[in-house]
Amino acid sequence: MSESATDLAALAHGQSHENEGHQREGLPAMALGAIGVVFGDIGTSPLYAMKESFVGHHPLVVDKPHIFGVLSLIFWTMMVIVTIKYVFIILRADNKGEGGSLALLALIRRELGENRLTPLIAGLGVVATALFYGDAIITPAISVLSAVEGLTVVNPAFAGWVLPISTGILIGLFAIQSRGTAAMGKLFGPVMIVYFAVLAVLGVNGILAHPGILAALNPVHAVEFFLIDPKLAFLALGSVVLAVTGAEALYADMGHFGRKAIMVSWLYVAFPCLMLNYLGQAALLLGSPEAASNPFFLMAPEWARLPLVALATMATIIASQAVISGAYSVSQQAVQLGFLPRLKILHTSARAAGQIYIPLVNWGLLVMVLLLVFGFGSSSSLAAAYGIAVTGTMVITACLLGVLTFAVWKWNPIVSVLLTTAFLLVDGLYFASNATKIPDGGWFPLLVAAVVFLLLTTWATGRRIVLARLREDSIPFDLFLKSVGERVPRVAGTSVFLSSAAEGVPHALLHNLKHNHILHERVVILTVQTQEVPHVSGPKRCSVEDMGQGFYRVVLRHGFMDEIDVPAELAAEHRAGGPFRDMDTSYFLARQTLIASSRPGMAIWREKLFAWMVRNAQSAMEFFKLPTNRVIELGSQLEI
């Protein structure tokens, strides 16, 4: 099995670039960190995946054919989707060490350039990002609820405490986000190691009671399940896929831990422990069909159930923390790549640039999570809403993988088409099965994704229209320089005019000249560009052009994971007429008031939505970390 998987991985030889920082950290340390963060979501799937397969929205008879069929489906789903698709293939699709839907989108667009497929590829990436937010809302709710519901197994009298305790845990979790996750992160790895060890021990105990359950790993039992009852088997896929929720995290968190660490953690810790637990749950159901109500907790001896509830709750908090941090990272990438307006981003660690906190995202997620908890009331009700976002993202990832293998990696076309078709068939079946649960709750993540998609595309389209309008009104710089000449008085100091375009004359410069009739001795036209790579360093980060007569055009380039600090960047730059001194440098910003109009572009209501987003975006002064006492804003109106 491992040899065939290795052969598949070898097809993508040479496509991955390991992060040097990961190599310095050491593989064991990075693998431990990956266990603590990357596998929190998929690691808590045993809390509800097997249960929902038998007592969910499409209950199954708890007998040997169905138990063997479900278990076989779970094993081969984890093997095909997680191990082969994600671990051995997609993890090699790194964008300079970073992973995730937006990173993959940026990688493909950078390699292919602009062509007729670009809008379609960009659309797929944006849809996957939108679905992620739906997943990020559901994961904390269903994970914490499913763990706390273990109290009802300990004592049915605790049923009334499930919602209050879950609510308290979730509020506490979101409330501490502003303090950063560095301290909690140190505990994640050891706690999850203990959790996975407990999963394995519980599973082995169940297997020892019914060793014959090991035969269920044979794919023949999955086929027989479909032959016995094709309709129920198809519907069961909607619950079986819950076993692989969190698979996308393996790819999204690659930048933090590296491909090798995630592969080792999955193959040698997470996958074996998870499968042992699923085998143990299935073995329990063979002997005690009534345990289908909650096989995860009923698998433990009575004295261990309360400690198991506590351990499972800690694991679900870790899983929730991982997806919350992921929402921050995705939001930051979306801002940098031009899909979201500027957001207030706080760095919670002086050492780790990736540890950020976005208040708007944090409190927005909390409100939506609490609405879910009280609206659905139980993990079983939420399970119907969970799978649609996960499987939708998997289908899109399979499509992007097809483009990657065919057009970027230049695989043999036959191999590329066959592999992509196989993944699309598998992912499509799971998506179709989950689509049947849309009336029962699957509509929620689709609604969230639709709203997020609308916001992402409205902002991206609106920015493109604004830039086009500004270019229409701009004048060539050489013409401006000739008209200014020696006639405009110059004063001591440096003025920095921020411009969205790397050509022409910024509107702020024209307005300043119109109203104040003077210029500084040194005038710098600064453009900040985000590249479709995670990080930009070295000479590529900054370019300077001497335009003559004390004018300089400076372009600062950043990756979509880089922090932007304009004063710090300029302080290190001496090619633009000398050093930049804080008290001699003034920053000029243009603030446009947008007016919706009937001009071609977007529908009026979307133009109004875009204008509202502009008004509520973080100011450029805060976003670029400009000194508040050295900033001058000049306003104007612009029809879009």
C-alpha positions in Angstrom: 0.0 0.0 0.0 2.7 2.5 1.0 4.7 1.6 -2.2 1.8 2.5 -4.5 1.2 5.7 -2.6 4.9 6.6 -2.9 4.7 5.9 -6.7 1.8 8.4 -6.9 3.8 11.0 -4.9 6.8 10.4 -7.2 4.7 11.6 -10.2 4.9 15.1 -8.8 8.7 14.9 -8.1 10.3 18.3 -8.1 7.2 20.3 -7.5 7.6 21.0 -3.8 9.9 23.5 -2.1 10.4 22.9 1.6 10.5 25.9 3.9 14.0 26.3 5.3 12.6 27.4 8.6 10.9 24.0 8.9 14.2 22.2 8.4 15.9 24.3 11.1 13.1 23.4 13.6 13.6 19.7 13.2 11.2 17.1 11.9 10.1 15.7 15.4 9.3 19.2 16.8 7.4 20.2 13.6 5.5 16.8 13.6 4.4 17.3 17.2 3.2 20.8 16.4 1.3 19.5 13.4 -0.4 16.9 15.6 -1.5 19.7 17.9 -2.9 22.0 15.3 -3.4 20.4 11.9 -5.3 17.3 13.0 -7.6 18.8 15.6 -10.6 18.9 13.3 -10.2 15.5 11.7 -9.1 14.1 15.0 -12.5 14.9 16.6 -14.5 13.3 13.8 -14.8 10.0 15.7 -17.1 11.9 18.2 -19.9 12.0 15.6 -19.0 10.3 12.3 -19.9 6.7 13.2 -22.9 7.8 15.3 -24.4 9.9 12.5 -24.0 7.1 10.0 -26.5 4.9 12.0 -28.8 7.4 13.9 -28.5 10.5 11.7 -31.0 11.9 9.2 -30.8 8.6 7.2 -30.6 5.9 9.9 -29.2 2.4 9.1 -30.0 -0.9 10.6 -27.3 -1.7 13.1 -26.3 -5.2 11.7 -23.2 -6.7 10.4 -23.6 -5.9 6.6 -24.2 -2.2 7.4 -21.5 -2.0 10.1 -19.0 -3.6 7.8 -20.1 -1.4 4.9 -19.9 1.9 6.8 -16.5 1.0 8.3 -15.1 0.0 4.9 -16.3 3.2 3.4 -14.7 5.2 6.2 -11.4 3.5 5.8 -11.2 3.9 2.0 -12.5 7.4 2.1 -9.6 8.3 4.5 -7.2 6.4 2.3 -8.3 7.9 -1.1 -9.2 11.5 -0.1 -6.8 12.2 2.8 -3.8 10.0 2.2 -3.6 9.8 -1.6 -5.2 13.0 -2.7 -4.1 15.4 0.0 -1.0 14.0 1.7 0.8 12.5 -1.3 -0.4 14.8 -4.1 -1.9 18.2 -3.1 0.7 18.8 -0.3 3.2 19.1 -3.2 1.3 22.0 -4.7 2.9 24.5 -2.4 3.2 28.2 -3.2 6.7 28.9 -2.0 5.9 26.8 1.1 2.3 28.0 1.7 -0.9 26.0 1.1 -4.6 26.6 1.0 -7.2 27.5 -1.6 -6.0 31.1 -2.1 -2.4 30.1 -2.2 -3.2 27.4 -4.8 -5.2 30.0 -6.8 -2.2 32.4 -6.7 0.2 29.7 -7.7 -1.9 28.7 -10.8 -2.5 32.3 -11.8 1.2 33.1 -11.5 2.3 30.1 -13.5 -0.3 30.4 -16.2 -0.6 34.1 -16.5 -3.7 35.7 -17.9 -5.7 33.6 -20.3 -9.3 32.7 -21.0 -9.4 30.2 -18.1 -8.2 32.8 -15.6 -11.7 34.1 -14.6 -13.0 30.5 -14.1 -10.0 29.5 -12.0 -10.3 32.6 -9.9 -14.0 32.0 -9.4 -13.3 28.4 -8.2 -10.7 29.7 -5.7 -13.1 32.3 -4.4 -15.9 29.8 -4.0 -13.6 27.5 -2.1 -12.6 30.4 0.2 -16.3 31.3 0.7 -17.1 27.7 1.7 -14.2 27.7 4.2 -16.0 30.4 6.2 -19.1 28.2 6.4 -16.9 25.4 7.6 -15.2 27.7 10.1 -18.5 28.6 11.7 -19.8 25.0 11.9 -16.6 23.3 13.2 -16.5 24.9 16.7 -20.3 24.4 17.2 -20.5 20.8 16.2 -17.1 19.8 17.8 -17.8 21.3 21.2 -21.4 20.2 21.3 -20.5 16.6 20.4 -17.9 16.5 23.2 -20.1 18.1 25.9 -23.0 15.8 24.9 -20.9 13.0 26.3 -22.2 14.2 29.7 -25.5 12.7 28.9 -23.8 9.3 28.5 -22.3 9.7 32.0 -25.7 10.7 33.4 -28.8 11.6 31.4 -29.7 14.2 34.0 -26.9 16.4 32.5 -28.9 16.9 29.3 -30.1 20.3 30.4 -26.5 21.5 30.9 -25.2 20.7 27.4 -26.1 24.0 25.8 -25.1 26.3 28.7 -21.7 24.5 29.1 -21.1 24.5 25.3 -22.0 28.2 25.1 -19.7 29.1 28.0 -16.7 27.2 26.4 -17.3 28.9 23.0 -17.5 32.4 24.5 -14.4 31.8 26.6 -12.5 30.5 23.5 -13.3 33.5 21.4 -12.8 35.9 24.2 -9.1 34.9 24.7 -8.2 35.1 21.1 -6.9 38.7 21.4 -4.2 37.4 23.8 -2.7 35.2 21.2 -2.3 31.5 21.0 1.4 31.1 21.7 0.9 29.9 25.3 -2.0 27.6 24.4 -0.1 26.3 21.4 2.6 24.8 23.6 -0.1 22.6 25.1 -1.8 21.6 21.9 0.8 18.9 20.8 1.0 17.0 24.1 -2.8 17.2 24.7 -3.5 15.8 21.2 -0.8 13.1 21.6 -2.7 11.9 24.7 -6.0 12.2 22.9 -4.8 10.1 19.9 -3.3 7.6 22.3 -6.6 7.3 24.1 -8.4 6.8 20.8 -6.1 4.0 19.9 -6.4 2.3 23.3 -10.2 2.4 23.3 -10.1 1.1 19.7 -7.8 -1.8 20.5 -10.0 -2.9 23.4 -13.0 -3.1 21.1 -11.0 -4.9 18.4 -9.8 -7.5 21.0 -13.5 -8.2 21.8 -14.4 -8.7 18.1 -11.2 -9.4 16.1 -13.3 -10.2 13.1 -14.0 -6.5 12.6 -10.6 -6.2 10.9 -12.1 -7.9 7.8 -14.2 -4.8 7.3 -11.2 -3.0 5.8 -11.7 -5.1 2.7 -13.3 -2.8 0.0 -15.6 -5.7 -1.0 -17.8 -4.8 2.0 -18.3 -1.3 0.8 -19.3 -2.6 -2.6 -21.7 -5.1 -1.0 -23.3 -2.3 1.0 -24.2 -0.6 -2.2 -25.5 -3.8 -3.7 -27.7 -4.5 -0.6 -29.3 -1.1 -0.6 -28.0 1.4 -3.2 -30.2 4.3 -2.0 -29.3 4.1 1.7 -25.6 3.5 0.9 -25.6 6.6 -1.3 -27.3 8.6 1.5 -24.8 7.2 4.1 -22.0 8.8 2.2 -23.2 12.1 3.6 -22.4 10.9 7.1 -19.3 8.9 6.2 -17.6 12.0 4.8 -17.7 13.5 8.3 -14.8 11.2 9.1 -12.6 13.3 6.8 -13.7 16.8 7.8 -10.6 18.8 8.4 -8.6 17.2 5.5 -8.3 20.7 3.9 -6.4 21.8 7.0 -3.6 19.5 6.1 -3.0 21.7 3.0 -4.0 25.0 4.5 -1.5 24.7 7.4 1.4 23.4 5.3 3.1 26.8 5.6 3.3 26.5 9.4 4.7 23.0 9.6 6.0 21.8 6.3 5.0 18.9 4.1 7.2 16.3 5.7 6.0 17.0 9.2 2.4 16.7 8.2 3.0 13.5 6.2 4.8 11.9 9.1 2.1 13.0 11.6 -0.7 11.6 9.5 0.9 8.3 8.4 2.4 7.3 11.8 0.1 8.9 14.4 -3.3 10.4 13.3 -4.4 7.9 10.6 -3.6 4.7 12.6 -5.1 6.0 15.8 -8.3 7.2 14.1 -8.8 3.9 12.2 -8.2 1.9 15.4 -10.9 4.0 17.1 -13.4 3.5 14.2 -12.7 -0.2 14.3 -13.3 -0.3 18.0 -16.6 1.6 17.6 -17.7 -0.8 14.9 -16.7 -3.8 17.1 -18.9 -2.3 19.9 -21.9 -2.0 17.6 -21.5 -5.7 16.5 -22.0 -6.8 20.1 -24.3 -3.9 21.3 -26.4 -2.4 18.5 -28.1 -0.1 21.1 -24.7 1.7 21.5 -25.2 3.4 18.2 -26.7 6.4 20.1 -23.1 7.4 21.1 -20.5 4.7 20.4 -17.5 6.9 21.0 -18.3 7.4 24.7 -20.0 4.1 25.3 -16.8 2.4 24.1 -15.1 3.5 27.3 -15.7 1.8 30.6 -18.1 3.7 32.9 -15.4 5.0 35.2 -13.5 6.6 32.3 -16.4 8.3 30.6 -16.2 11.6 32.6 -12.5 12.0 32.1 -13.0 11.1 28.4 -15.6 13.9 28.1 -13.0 16.3 29.6 -10.3 15.1 27.2 -12.6 15.2 24.2 -13.7 18.7 25.1 -10.1 19.9 25.2 -9.5 18.2 21.8 -12.6 20.0 20.3 -11.3 23.4 21.8 -8.0 22.7 20.0 -9.9 21.9 16.8 -11.9 25.0 17.1 -8.8 27.1 17.8 -7.2 25.8 14.6 -10.1 26.7 12.4 -10.4 30.2 14.1 -6.7 30.8 13.4 -7.3 29.6 9.9 -10.1 32.1 9.4 -7.7 34.9 10.4 -5.0 33.7 8.0 -7.5 33.3 5.1 -8.9 36.8 5.8 -5.4 38.3 5.8 -4.6 36.6 2.4 -7.9 37.8 1.0 -7.1 41.4 2.0 -3.6 41.2 0.5 -4.8 39.6 -2.7 -7.6 42.2 -3.1 -10.7 40.2 -2.3 -11.5 42.0 1.0 -11.2 45.6 2.2 -8.5 46.5 4.6 -9.2 45.0 8.1 -7.7 45.7 11.4 -5.1 43.0 11.9 -3.3 42.8 15.3 -0.1 40.8 15.7 -0.2 38.8 19.0 3.4 37.7 18.9 6.6 39.6 18.5 8.4 36.5 17.3 5.9 34.7 15.1 4.6 36.8 12.2 1.8 34.3 11.5 0.1 34.8 14.8 -2.5 37.4 14.1 -5.9 38.4 15.5 -8.7 40.1 13.5 -11.4 41.5 15.8 -14.1 41.7 13.1 -13.6 38.1 12.0 -13.4 36.9 15.6 -16.6 38.4 16.9 -18.5 37.8 13.7 -17.6 34.1 13.9 -18.7 34.0 17.6 -22.1 35.5 16.8 -22.7 33.0 14.0 -21.4 30.0 16.0 -23.8 30.8 18.9 -26.7 31.2 16.5 -25.9 27.8 15.2 -25.7 26.2 18.7 -29.0 27.6 19.8 -30.7 27.3 16.3 -29.8 23.6 15.8 -29.5 22.5 19.5 -27.5 19.3 19.0 -24.5 17.9 17.1 -26.8 15.5 15.2 -28.8 18.4 13.8 -25.7 20.2 12.9 -24.2 17.2 11.1 -26.6 17.8 8.2 -25.1 21.3 7.8 -21.5 20.2 8.1 -20.8 18.0 5.1 -21.9 20.3 2.3 -19.1 22.9 2.8 -16.4 20.2 3.2 -17.4 18.3 0.1 -17.9 21.4 -1.9 -14.4 22.5 -1.1 -13.0 19.0 -2.0 -14.7 19.1 -5.4 -13.2 22.6 -6.1 -9.7 21.4 -4.9 -10.0 18.4 -7.3 -10.8 20.8 -10.2 -7.8 23.1 -9.4 -5.6 20.0 -9.0 -6.6 19.0 -12.5 -5.5 22.4 -13.9 -2.3 22.2 -11.8 -1.2 18.7 -13.0 -2.1 19.3 -16.6 -1.1 22.9 -17.2 1.5 23.7 -14.6 3.2 20.5 -13.6 2.9 19.2 -17.3 2.0 15.6 -16.3 1.2 13.1 -19.0 -2.3 14.2 -20.1 -3.7 10.7 -19.8 -2.5 10.4 -16.2 -3.7 13.9 -15.3 -7.2 13.3 -16.8 -7.6 9.9 -15.2 -6.5 11.1 -11.8 -8.6 14.2 -11.9 -11.7 12.3 -13.1 -11.2 9.7 -10.3 -11.1 12.4 -7.6 -14.0 14.3 -9.1 -16.1 11.1 -9.2 -15.4 10.3 -5.5 -15.7 13.9 -4.3 -18.8 14.5 -6.5 -20.6 11.4 -5.0 -20.0 12.7 -1.5 -21.1 16.2 -2.5 -24.3 14.8 -4.2 -25.1 12.8 -1.1 -24.7 15.8 1.2 -26.8 17.9 -1.2 -29.8 15.7 -0.1 -29.4 17.3 3.3 -29.8 20.9 2.2 -33.4 21.2 3.5 -32.3 19.7 6.9 -29.5 22.3 7.5 -27.2 22.0 4.6 -28.6 25.4 3.4 -26.7 27.2 6.2 -23.1 26.9 4.9 -24.4 27.5 1.4 -26.0 30.7 2.6 -22.9 31.8 4.4 -20.7 30.9 1.3 -23.1 32.9 -0.9 -22.9 36.0 1.2 -19.1 35.7 1.5 -18.8 35.1 -2.2 -20.9 38.2 -2.9 -18.6 40.3 -0.6 -15.4 38.9 -2.1 -16.4 39.4 -5.7 -18.0 42.8 -5.1 -14.8 44.1 -3.5 -12.5 42.7 -6.2 -14.7 44.0 -9.0 -15.2 47.3 -7.3 -11.5 47.8 -6.9 -11.0 47.0 -10.6 -13.6 49.6 -11.6 -12.1 52.3 -9.3 -8.6 51.7 -10.7 -10.0 52.0 -14.2 -11.8 55.2 -13.4 -8.7 56.7 -11.8 -6.6 55.7 -14.8 -9.1 57.5 -17.1 -8.6 60.8 -15.1 -4.8 60.5 -14.7 -2.2 62.3 -16.8 1.2 61.0 -18.0 3.9 61.8 -15.6 6.3 63.3 -18.2 3.6 65.8 -19.2 3.0 66.7 -15.5 6.7 67.2 -14.9 7.0 69.6 -17.9 4.0 71.6 -16.7 5.3 71.9 -13.2 8.9 72.7 -14.1 10.5 75.4 -12.0 7.3 77.4 -11.5 6.1 75.6 -8.4 7.8 76.7 -5.1 9.6 73.9 -3.2 9.8 73.6 0.6 12.2 71.5 2.7 11.3 68.0 3.5 9.9 64.9 1.9 6.4 64.1 0.8 5.2 60.6 0.1 2.1 60.2 -2.0 0.5 56.8 -1.9 -0.7 55.6 -5.3 -2.6 52.5 -6.3 -1.0 52.5 -9.7 2.7 52.4 -10.6 2.3 54.8 -13.4 0.7 58.3 -13.9 0.3 61.0 -11.3 -1.6 60.2 -8.0 -4.8 62.2 -7.4 -3.5 63.2 -4.0 -0.5 65.0 -5.6 -2.7 66.9 -8.1 -5.1 67.9 -5.3 -2.3 69.0 -3.0 -0.8 71.1 -5.9 -4.1 72.6 -6.7 -4.9 73.7 -3.1 -1.5 74.4 -1.6 0.5 75.5 -4.7 3.8 74.1 -3.3 5.8 70.9 -3.5 8.5 69.4 -1.1 12.1 69.2 -2.2 11.7 65.5 -2.5 8.5 64.0 -3.8 8.1 60.2 -3.6 5.3 58.4 -5.4 4.8 55.2 -3.5 2.9 52.1 -4.7 2.5 49.0 -2.5 2.0 45.8 -4.6 1.0 42.4 -3.3 2.6 39.6 -5.3 1.0 36.1 -5.8 3.6 34.5 -3.6 3.6 34.2 0.2 6.7 36.2 0.9 9.0 38.6 -1.0 12.5 39.4 0.1 15.8 40.8 -1.1 16.2 43.1 -4.0 12.8 42.2 -5.5 11.1 43.8 -2.5 11.7 47.4 -3.5 12.5 49.2 -6.7 13.3 52.9 -7.1 13.1 55.1 -10.2 14.5 58.6 -10.3 12.0 60.7 -12.3 14.1 63.9 -12.2 13.5 67.3 -10.5 13.4 65.6 -7.1 10.6 63.1 -8.0 11.1 59.4 -7.3 8.8 56.5 -7.9 9.1 53.7 -5.3 7.4 50.3 -5.6 7.3 48.2 -2.5 6.4 44.5 -3.1 5.0 42.2 -0.5 3.8 38.6 -0.4 0.2 37.8 0.6 1.4 36.6 4.0 3.8 39.5 4.6 3.2 42.3 7.1 3.2 45.8 5.6 5.0 48.6 7.4 5.7 51.4 5.0 7.8 53.7 7.3 10.0 50.8 8.3 10.5 49.8 4.6 11.3 53.4 3.6 13.7 53.8 6.5 15.9 51.1 5.0 15.8 52.6 1.6 18.5 55.2 0.6 18.2 55.1 -3.2 15.3 57.6 -3.4 17.4 60.7 -2.8 18.8 59.7 0.6 17.4 58.5 4.0 13.9 59.1 5.2 13.7 61.0 8.5 10.5 60.6 10.5 10.0 64.3 11.3 10.9 65.5 7.8 8.5 63.1 6.0 4.8 63.7 5.3 2.4 61.1 3.9 -0.4 62.2 1.6 -3.4 59.9 1.1 -6.4 60.3 -1.3 -9.7 59.4 0.2 -12.4 58.9 -2.5 -16.1 59.3 -1.7 -17.7 56.8 -4.1 -20.9 57.6 -5.9 -23.0 54.8 -7.4 -24.0 55.6 -11.0 -25.5 54.0 -14.1 -22.1 53.8 -15.8 -21.1 50.3 -17.0 -19.6 48.1 -14.2 -21.8 46.6 -11.5 -25.4 46.7 -10.6 -26.4 49.8 -8.6 -27.0 47.8 -5.5 -23.6 46.2 -5.7 -22.0 49.6 -6.2 -23.7 50.8 -3.1 -22.5 47.7 -1.2 -19.0 48.4 -2.5 -19.2 52.0 -1.4 -20.3 50.9 2.1 -17.4 48.4 2.3 -15.0 51.3 1.4 -16.4 53.5 4.1 -16.0 50.8 6.7 -12.6 49.6 5.7 -9.6 50.2 7.9 -7.9 53.5 6.9 -4.7 53.3 4.8 -2.9 55.1 7.6 -3.5 52.3 10.1 -3.1 49.5 7.6 0.3 50.7 6.3 1.4 51.8 9.9 1.9 55.4 9.0 2.6 57.9 11.8 -0.7 59.6 12.7 0.9 63.0 13.1 2.5 62.9 9.7 -0.5 62.0 7.5 -2.6 64.4 5.4 -5.7 63.1 3.7 -7.2 64.8 0.6 -10.7 63.9 -0.3 -12.5 63.7 -3.7 -15.6 62.2 -5.3 -15.5 59.4 -7.8 -18.4 58.0 -9.9 -18.3 54.2 -10.3 
